[in-house]
Amino acid sequence: MPAARVLNRHAALVNHMAEVAGVDMTAALGEARLTREGWATAVMACVGCARPDACDQWLADQRGPEGLPERLPVAQLPSYCRNAGLIAGLAQREGERDNGRDDA
């Protein structure tokens, strides 16, 4: 098991990547669109990535003038992101929920 510092770093990376794509991971967990196991799997997938420094830099580059992340379409997430598919699925479900079509 990786050290808590490593897990916390990667949990933050997953959360920030989702935030850039307009996905609120806390809400997804609270609304049962994402399970605890799904969250743990996402964090561990990120831990297994060899490019966390590139991810940090990419996320920093997405900051707008106010220091807040600019929202981007999921398709613009880095190709190396191991959680892009999960984030895309959550973004789609959020869009369906916001449009009154909660089929999930």
Order of alpha helices (4+ residues) and beta strands (2+ residues): alpha-alpha-alpha-alpha-alpha
